[in-house]
Amino acid sequence: MRAEHIRLFEGERVPRYTSYPTAPHFSPAIGSGDYAAWLAALPATARLSLYLHIPYCRQLCWYCGCHTYITRRAERITAYLELLEREIDLIADLLPATMPVVHLHFGGGTPSIVGAAGMRRILDHLRRRFTFLPGAEAAIELDPRMVDRELVSALAEGGINRVSLGVQTTDPKVQAAVNRIQPITRVAAVFDMLRAAGIGHISVDLLYGLPHQSVATVRRTAAEVLALAPDRAAVFGYAHLPRLKRHQTLIPDRALPDAAARAAQFEAIAESFERAGYVAIGLDHFARPEDSMARALADRSLRRNFQGYTTDPADALIGFGCSAIGELPGGYVQNAADLRHWRREVRAGRPPIVRGLGLTPIDRAIRAVIERIMCFGEVDLDRLAREHGLPRATIEPDAERMRQLLELGIASAEGGRISVPAENRPLLRLVAAAFDRYLEPGTQRHAVAI
């Protein structure tokens, strides 16, 4: 990435584009009735992706941008699982049939907080209400500090076949600065437990831009993680949004790297993984050449949804739990983020939807444009307009934004084809933003572009 690009776009905030339109534009105009109608309209053969949100953690990591509650009370977890089962039943009853599932993902919070018994319970319940197809991917995000052999056995027995471990950093000083002490020996022990249980598909999440991080510390982290040979790595930039996440005020601004240092940290991690033979995927992922994500990149089936880059081929995403988001042909829906509100709606037998967004034909077309840019670094506007039955003019980018990107060499245009050179991969979000009809200039709700 050129210094000129860093200087020009330092501080600019744009969405991560795990959806389009993005979640800040959801509205209370979409509610439970819309969701029920969208569910009922699904074909009985539609393939589902299920997302379950467990919003609890034992300890708060100060960098966290997720929706979570801190608790050490087992009864709160048990009560949550009981209501989660009721929500699953409620939504399953609104579907036209016992639907086929091709993908399952547990996120949080810390999903492992439910323990081995809780995980067995919820996995059994899901299999009673849905038909999991052969080869379905079942994934879970795990905090290595909260994994033991009993939990791993429950995951393996329940069909979990992919695990994403939150590593973030292996540097002790950085860990102390974000309130997450996690020795690399603990991470290595979890790798061993998972592999011994037959869960061989292991991904890691890493962060750059944390307090006290440097090129040297992220290179050490990358080297220590590479020694464990994960299948994939997701490398995210820390989003410092203390006005939205008050606990982030515990991280002093002066300890954070500037835009140039952040860019150098990402490039150092990327270089480490690519030298080790990993394939660069989209904005911030790396995968072994034999991994399904690398194959999906090669055969152009890679997708992007609320979990980020994915091989998930589902026709609809159903979200369960506090704050979970769903994506259906009709549009997006989001459950209540307030735990008390979510509980109240589920107990009343209503889908706990508080907001959403119905998609227009132009929304769907632009969503496809942005997904292609984010996944493959290029898009053919003429071809995509034909696929959606729309004039190309309806999906053109903002002329001034795109002119600047082209003049700077961040993107190139030939006819209706827009492409982003590989060296500008960290700037894909800026190119995607040129097509965003909803983006509000100057908004502070998104992560910085660099």
C-alpha positions as CSV (number, residue, x, y, z in Angstrom):
1,M,0.0,0.0,0.0
2,R,1.4,3.4,-1.0
3,A,2.1,6.1,1.5
4,E,0.0,8.4,-0.5
5,H,-3.0,6.2,0.0
6,I,-2.5,6.0,3.7
7,R,-2.2,9.8,4.0
8,L,-5.3,10.5,1.9
9,F,-7.6,7.9,3.6
10,E,-6.3,8.0,7.1
11,G,-9.3,8.2,9.5
12,E,-11.9,7.6,6.8
13,R,-14.5,5.1,8.1
14,V,-16.4,2.7,5.8
15,P,-18.4,-0.5,6.5
16,R,-16.8,-4.0,6.5
17,Y,-19.6,-5.0,4.0
18,T,-20.6,-8.3,5.6
19,S,-24.0,-7.2,4.2
20,Y,-25.5,-4.7,1.9
21,P,-27.3,-2.5,2.8
22,T,-25.4,-2.6,6.1
23,A,-26.9,-3.1,9.6
24,P,-26.9,0.6,10.6
25,H,-29.6,1.1,8.0
26,F,-32.0,-1.5,9.3
27,S,-35.3,0.0,10.5
28,P,-38.1,-0.8,13.0
29,A,-40.4,-0.8,9.9
30,I,-39.5,-4.4,9.5
31,G,-40.8,-6.6,12.3
32,S,-42.0,-10.0,13.4
33,G,-44.8,-10.2,10.9
34,D,-42.5,-9.5,7.9
35,Y,-40.1,-12.2,9.2
36,A,-42.9,-14.8,9.6
37,A,-44.1,-14.1,6.0
38,W,-40.5,-14.3,4.6
39,L,-40.0,-17.6,6.4
40,A,-43.3,-19.1,5.2
41,A,-42.4,-18.0,1.6
42,L,-39.2,-20.1,1.5
43,P,-39.4,-23.1,-0.7
44,A,-39.4,-26.4,1.3
45,T,-36.2,-27.4,-0.4
46,A,-34.3,-24.1,0.4
47,R,-31.0,-24.8,2.0
48,L,-30.5,-23.1,5.4
49,S,-27.6,-21.7,7.3
50,L,-28.1,-21.4,11.1
51,Y,-26.4,-18.9,13.3
52,L,-26.6,-19.2,17.1
53,H,-25.5,-16.2,19.2
54,I,-24.3,-16.9,22.8
55,P,-23.9,-13.4,24.2
56,Y,-22.1,-14.3,27.5
57,C,-18.4,-14.1,28.5
58,R,-16.6,-14.7,31.8
59,Q,-14.3,-11.7,31.3
60,L,-14.4,-8.6,29.1
61,C,-11.7,-8.2,26.5
62,W,-11.2,-4.5,26.1
63,Y,-10.9,-4.5,22.3
64,C,-14.2,-6.3,22.0
65,G,-16.8,-5.0,19.5
66,C,-19.3,-7.8,19.9
67,H,-22.6,-7.8,21.7
68,T,-21.9,-9.6,25.0
69,Y,-22.7,-9.7,28.7
70,I,-20.3,-10.7,31.4
71,T,-21.5,-13.4,33.8
72,R,-20.2,-16.1,36.1
73,R,-23.6,-17.4,37.1
74,A,-24.4,-20.8,35.6
75,E,-28.2,-20.3,36.1
76,R,-28.1,-17.4,33.6
77,I,-26.6,-19.6,31.0
78,T,-29.1,-22.4,31.6
79,A,-32.0,-19.9,31.4
80,Y,-30.7,-18.6,28.1
81,L,-30.4,-22.1,26.6
82,E,-34.0,-22.8,27.6
83,L,-35.2,-19.7,25.8
84,L,-32.9,-20.4,22.8
85,E,-34.6,-23.8,22.4
86,R,-38.0,-22.1,22.5
87,E,-36.9,-19.6,19.8
88,I,-35.7,-22.5,17.7
89,D,-39.0,-24.2,18.0
90,L,-40.9,-21.0,17.3
91,I,-39.0,-20.3,14.1
92,A,-39.0,-23.9,12.9
93,D,-42.8,-24.0,13.3
94,L,-43.0,-21.0,10.9
95,L,-41.1,-22.7,8.2
96,P,-42.9,-24.6,5.4
97,A,-41.2,-27.9,6.2
98,T,-38.4,-29.6,8.2
99,M,-35.7,-27.7,6.3
100,P,-32.3,-28.9,5.1
101,V,-29.3,-27.3,6.7
102,V,-25.9,-26.9,5.0
103,H,-24.1,-24.7,7.5
104,L,-24.2,-24.1,11.2
105,H,-22.2,-21.5,13.1
106,F,-22.0,-20.6,16.9
107,G,-20.7,-17.2,17.7
108,G,-20.7,-14.8,20.7
109,G,-19.7,-13.8,23.2
110,T,-18.1,-17.1,24.2
111,P,-20.1,-20.0,22.9
112,S,-18.1,-22.5,25.0
113,I,-19.5,-20.8,28.2
114,V,-22.5,-23.2,27.9
115,G,-20.2,-26.1,28.7
116,A,-20.2,-29.7,27.4
117,A,-23.6,-30.5,28.6
118,G,-25.1,-27.3,27.2
119,M,-23.5,-27.8,23.9
120,R,-24.8,-31.4,23.6
121,R,-28.3,-30.1,24.6
122,I,-28.5,-27.4,21.9
123,L,-26.9,-29.5,19.2
124,D,-29.4,-32.3,19.9
125,H,-32.3,-29.9,19.8
126,L,-31.2,-28.5,16.4
127,R,-31.0,-31.9,14.9
128,R,-34.5,-32.7,16.1
129,R,-35.9,-29.6,14.3
130,F,-33.8,-29.5,11.2
131,T,-32.3,-32.0,8.7
132,F,-28.5,-31.6,8.5
133,L,-27.3,-32.6,5.0
134,P,-24.3,-34.8,4.5
135,G,-21.2,-32.7,4.3
136,A,-22.8,-29.7,6.2
137,E,-20.2,-27.5,7.9
138,A,-20.8,-27.0,11.6
139,A,-18.5,-24.4,13.1
140,I,-17.9,-22.7,16.4
141,E,-15.9,-19.8,17.7
142,L,-13.8,-20.7,20.8
143,D,-11.8,-18.8,23.3
144,P,-8.8,-21.1,24.0
145,R,-8.9,-20.2,27.6
146,M,-12.3,-21.9,28.0
147,V,-11.7,-25.2,26.3
148,D,-11.2,-28.6,27.9
149,R,-11.3,-32.2,26.8
150,E,-14.9,-32.7,27.9
151,L,-16.1,-29.8,25.8
152,V,-14.0,-30.9,22.8
153,S,-15.6,-34.4,23.1
154,A,-19.1,-32.9,23.1
155,L,-18.3,-30.8,20.0
156,A,-16.9,-33.8,18.1
157,E,-19.9,-36.0,19.1
158,G,-22.3,-33.3,18.1
159,G,-20.9,-33.0,14.6
160,I,-18.8,-29.8,14.9
161,N,-16.2,-30.1,12.2
162,R,-14.6,-26.6,12.1
163,V,-13.3,-24.5,15.0
164,S,-12.2,-20.8,14.9
165,L,-9.9,-20.0,17.8
166,G,-9.6,-16.4,19.0
167,V,-5.8,-15.9,19.3
168,Q,-5.6,-12.2,18.5
169,T,-2.0,-11.8,19.6
170,T,0.6,-13.9,21.3
171,D,2.6,-10.9,22.7
172,P,2.3,-10.7,26.5
173,K,2.5,-6.9,26.7
174,V,-0.3,-6.5,24.1
175,Q,-2.4,-9.1,25.9
176,A,-2.1,-7.3,29.2
177,A,-3.1,-4.0,27.5
178,V,-6.3,-5.6,26.2
179,N,-7.1,-7.7,29.3
180,R,-6.7,-11.1,27.5
181,I,-3.8,-13.1,28.9
182,Q,-3.5,-16.2,26.8
183,P,-0.1,-18.0,26.4
184,I,0.7,-19.6,23.1
185,T,1.2,-22.9,25.0
186,R,-2.6,-22.8,25.9
187,V,-3.5,-22.3,22.2
188,A,-1.2,-25.2,21.2
189,A,-2.8,-27.4,23.7
190,V,-6.2,-26.7,22.3
191,F,-5.0,-27.5,18.8
192,D,-3.8,-30.8,20.1
193,M,-7.1,-31.6,21.8
194,L,-9.2,-30.7,18.7
195,R,-7.0,-32.8,16.4
196,A,-7.0,-35.7,18.8
197,A,-10.8,-35.6,18.8
198,G,-11.0,-35.6,15.0
199,I,-11.8,-31.9,14.5
200,G,-9.1,-31.2,12.0
201,H,-10.4,-28.0,10.4
202,I,-9.0,-25.2,12.6
203,S,-8.9,-21.5,11.9
204,V,-7.4,-18.7,13.9
205,D,-8.4,-15.0,14.3
206,L,-5.7,-12.4,14.6
207,L,-5.8,-8.7,15.3
208,Y,-3.5,-5.9,14.3
209,G,-3.7,-2.2,15.4
210,L,-3.9,-3.1,19.1
211,P,-2.1,-1.1,21.7
212,H,1.7,-1.6,21.8
213,Q,1.7,-3.8,18.7
214,S,4.5,-3.3,16.2
215,V,5.7,-5.0,13.0
216,A,8.1,-7.1,15.2
217,T,5.3,-8.3,17.6
218,V,2.9,-9.2,14.8
219,R,5.6,-11.1,12.9
220,R,6.3,-13.1,16.1
221,T,2.6,-13.8,16.5
222,A,2.3,-15.0,12.9
223,A,5.4,-17.2,13.3
224,E,4.1,-18.8,16.5
225,V,0.6,-19.4,14.9
226,L,2.1,-20.8,11.7
227,A,4.0,-23.3,13.7
228,L,0.6,-24.8,14.7
229,A,-0.4,-25.1,11.0
230,P,-4.0,-23.8,11.0
231,D,-6.2,-24.3,7.9
232,R,-7.1,-20.6,7.8
233,A,-6.4,-17.3,9.4
234,A,-8.6,-14.2,9.6
235,V,-6.6,-11.0,10.2
236,F,-8.8,-8.1,11.4
237,G,-7.9,-4.5,12.1
238,Y,-8.9,-3.5,15.6
239,A,-11.8,-1.0,15.4
240,H,-11.4,1.6,18.1
241,L,-14.9,3.0,18.7
242,P,-15.0,4.1,22.3
243,R,-18.1,6.3,21.7
244,L,-20.0,3.1,20.8
245,K,-18.2,0.6,23.0
246,R,-17.5,2.4,26.3
247,H,-15.2,-0.3,27.6
248,Q,-12.7,0.6,24.8
249,T,-12.0,3.8,26.7
250,L,-9.8,1.5,28.9
251,I,-7.4,1.4,25.9
252,P,-5.6,4.8,25.7
253,D,-5.5,6.4,22.3
254,R,-1.8,7.2,22.7
255,A,-1.0,3.4,22.8
256,L,-2.6,2.8,19.4
257,P,-0.6,2.7,16.2
258,D,-1.3,5.3,13.5
259,A,-2.6,4.4,10.0
260,A,0.9,3.9,8.5
261,A,1.8,1.5,11.4
262,R,-1.5,-0.4,11.1
263,A,-0.9,-0.9,7.3
264,A,2.7,-2.1,8.0
265,Q,1.4,-4.6,10.6
266,F,-1.1,-6.0,8.2
267,E,1.4,-6.3,5.4
268,A,3.9,-8.1,7.8
269,I,1.3,-10.7,8.8
270,A,0.2,-11.1,5.1
271,E,3.8,-11.6,4.0
272,S,4.3,-14.2,6.7
273,F,1.3,-16.3,5.7
274,E,1.9,-16.0,2.0
275,R,5.5,-17.0,2.4
276,A,4.3,-20.1,4.2
277,G,2.2,-21.0,1.2
278,Y,-1.2,-19.7,2.3
279,V,-3.6,-18.2,-0.4
280,A,-4.7,-14.6,0.2
281,I,-8.5,-14.5,0.3
282,G,-10.3,-11.2,-0.2
283,L,-9.7,-8.4,2.2
284,D,-8.2,-10.2,5.2
285,H,-8.2,-14.0,5.1
286,F,-5.6,-16.6,4.3
287,A,-6.1,-20.3,3.7
288,R,-4.1,-23.4,2.8
289,P,-4.4,-24.2,-0.9
290,E,-6.3,-27.4,-0.1
291,D,-8.8,-25.7,2.2
292,S,-12.3,-25.3,1.0
293,M,-12.1,-21.5,1.2
294,A,-9.1,-21.4,-1.2
295,R,-11.0,-23.8,-3.5
296,A,-14.1,-21.5,-3.3
297,L,-11.9,-18.5,-4.3
298,A,-10.6,-20.5,-7.3
299,D,-14.0,-21.7,-8.5
300,R,-15.7,-18.3,-7.8
301,S,-18.2,-19.7,-5.2
302,L,-16.7,-17.7,-2.3
303,R,-19.3,-15.6,-0.5
304,R,-19.5,-13.0,2.2
305,N,-22.1,-12.8,4.9
306,F,-22.4,-11.7,8.6
307,Q,-19.7,-14.2,9.6
308,G,-17.3,-12.7,7.0
309,Y,-15.9,-14.8,4.1
310,T,-17.6,-18.1,3.8
311,T,-18.1,-21.2,1.7
312,D,-21.7,-21.3,2.9
313,P,-24.0,-22.1,-0.1
314,A,-27.3,-21.6,1.8
315,D,-30.3,-19.9,0.3
316,A,-31.2,-18.3,3.7
317,L,-29.5,-17.5,7.0
318,I,-31.6,-17.9,10.1
319,G,-30.3,-16.2,13.3
320,F,-31.1,-17.4,16.8
321,G,-30.4,-15.6,20.1
322,C,-30.0,-12.1,21.4
323,S,-28.9,-9.7,18.6
324,A,-28.6,-12.4,15.9
325,I,-29.1,-11.3,12.3
326,G,-30.9,-13.3,9.6
327,E,-30.7,-12.9,5.8
328,L,-33.6,-14.2,3.6
329,P,-34.6,-13.6,0.0
330,G,-37.0,-10.9,1.2
331,G,-34.4,-9.0,3.2
332,Y,-32.6,-8.8,6.6
333,V,-33.9,-9.1,10.1
334,Q,-32.3,-8.6,13.5
335,N,-33.3,-9.9,16.9
336,A,-33.5,-7.7,19.9
337,A,-30.0,-6.8,21.2
338,D,-31.4,-6.0,24.6
339,L,-31.5,-9.3,26.5
340,R,-34.6,-8.5,28.4
341,H,-36.5,-7.5,25.2
342,W,-35.4,-10.7,23.5
343,R,-36.5,-12.8,26.5
344,R,-39.9,-11.1,26.6
345,E,-40.6,-11.7,22.9
346,V,-39.6,-15.3,23.0
347,R,-41.7,-16.0,26.1
348,A,-44.7,-14.4,24.4
349,G,-44.2,-16.7,21.4
350,R,-43.2,-14.0,19.0
351,P,-40.1,-13.9,16.8
352,P,-37.9,-11.4,18.7
353,I,-37.3,-9.2,15.6
354,V,-36.8,-5.4,16.3
355,R,-35.6,-4.2,13.0
356,G,-34.7,-5.2,9.5
357,L,-34.7,-4.1,5.8
358,G,-36.6,-5.2,2.8
359,L,-34.5,-5.6,-0.3
360,T,-35.3,-3.8,-3.6
361,P,-34.1,-5.2,-7.0
362,I,-31.4,-2.5,-7.0
363,D,-30.3,-3.4,-3.5
364,R,-29.8,-7.0,-4.6
365,A,-27.8,-6.0,-7.6
366,I,-25.6,-3.6,-5.7
367,R,-25.2,-6.3,-3.0
368,A,-23.9,-8.6,-5.7
369,V,-21.5,-5.9,-7.0
370,I,-20.0,-5.3,-3.5
371,E,-19.8,-9.0,-2.8
372,R,-17.8,-9.6,-6.0
373,I,-15.4,-6.8,-5.2
374,M,-14.9,-7.9,-1.6
375,C,-14.4,-11.6,-2.6
376,F,-12.6,-11.4,-5.9
377,G,-11.4,-7.8,-6.3
378,E,-13.2,-7.3,-9.5
379,V,-16.7,-7.0,-11.0
380,D,-18.2,-6.9,-14.5
381,L,-20.9,-4.4,-14.3
382,D,-22.4,-5.2,-17.7
383,R,-22.7,-8.9,-17.0
384,L,-24.1,-8.3,-13.5
385,A,-26.7,-5.8,-14.8
386,R,-27.9,-8.4,-17.3
387,E,-28.1,-11.1,-14.6
388,H,-30.4,-8.8,-12.6
389,G,-32.4,-7.5,-15.5
390,L,-31.5,-3.9,-14.8
391,P,-29.9,-1.1,-16.8
392,R,-26.2,-0.7,-16.0
393,A,-26.9,2.9,-15.0
394,T,-28.7,1.7,-11.9
395,I,-25.6,0.0,-10.5
396,E,-22.9,2.6,-11.5
397,P,-20.6,3.8,-8.7
398,D,-20.5,7.3,-7.4
399,A,-18.7,9.1,-10.1
400,E,-16.5,11.4,-8.0
401,R,-15.5,8.6,-5.6
402,M,-14.6,6.2,-8.4
403,R,-12.7,8.9,-10.3
404,Q,-10.5,9.5,-7.3
405,L,-9.9,5.7,-6.9
406,L,-9.0,5.3,-10.6
407,E,-6.6,8.3,-10.6
408,L,-4.8,7.0,-7.5
409,G,-4.4,3.6,-9.1
410,I,-6.4,1.9,-6.3
411,A,-8.7,0.5,-8.9
412,S,-8.8,0.3,-12.7
413,A,-11.6,0.3,-15.2
414,E,-11.9,-1.3,-18.6
415,G,-15.3,-1.0,-20.2
416,G,-17.7,-2.2,-17.5
417,R,-15.1,-4.1,-15.6
418,I,-13.8,-2.7,-12.3
419,S,-10.8,-4.4,-10.7
420,V,-8.5,-3.8,-7.8
421,P,-4.8,-4.8,-8.0
422,A,-3.6,-7.4,-5.5
423,E,-1.3,-4.9,-3.8
424,N,-4.4,-2.8,-3.0
425,R,-6.3,-5.6,-1.4
426,P,-6.4,-3.8,2.0
427,L,-8.4,-1.0,0.3
428,L,-11.2,-3.2,-1.1
429,R,-13.7,-1.6,1.3
430,L,-13.0,1.9,-0.2
431,V,-13.8,0.5,-3.7
432,A,-17.0,-1.2,-2.4
433,A,-18.0,2.0,-0.7
434,A,-18.1,3.8,-4.1
435,F,-21.2,1.7,-4.9
436,D,-23.0,2.2,-1.5
437,R,-26.2,4.2,-2.0
438,Y,-26.8,4.3,1.8
439,L,-23.4,5.5,3.0
440,E,-23.4,8.7,5.0
441,P,-20.1,10.6,4.5
442,G,-18.3,11.4,7.8
443,T,-20.1,8.7,9.9
444,Q,-18.2,7.5,12.9
445,R,-20.0,4.2,13.3
446,H,-17.8,2.2,11.0
447,A,-14.1,1.0,11.3
448,V,-11.3,3.0,9.8
449,A,-10.5,2.0,6.2
450,I,-6.8,1.7,6.9
